[in-house]
Amino acid sequence: MKRMAIAAAAMVVVMAAAQAMAVSAGKSVEWPTSMGKVTFKGDDHAGKGLKCNECHTKIFKMKKGSTQMKMADINAGKYCGECHNGKKAFKPAGNCAKCHKK
């Protein structure tokens, strides 16, 4: 019984540590666009203290390719625009080169 309690406690510690590092270091996702490739870097967002569950599944679904973003939607405050609104993070309008790389 004591071993079971120790194993359960260890599992809780491991799961808490995994949640603390929810945005995986070194991970990135790329989207080809007509304005150049956009790369989401987990390191950039984790460095700001963000965790995966702050955006997934509240803003973005977990399945790759399930979200079809348009700049009009982002500028209207959807998807990336929920945070990139000029208050919490830089506003996309006028800052194209921060995300789009030719």
Beta strands, then each sheet from edge to edge (+ up, - down):
strand 1: 28-31
strand 2: 37-41
strand 3: 100-101
sheet 1: 1+ 2- 3+
end
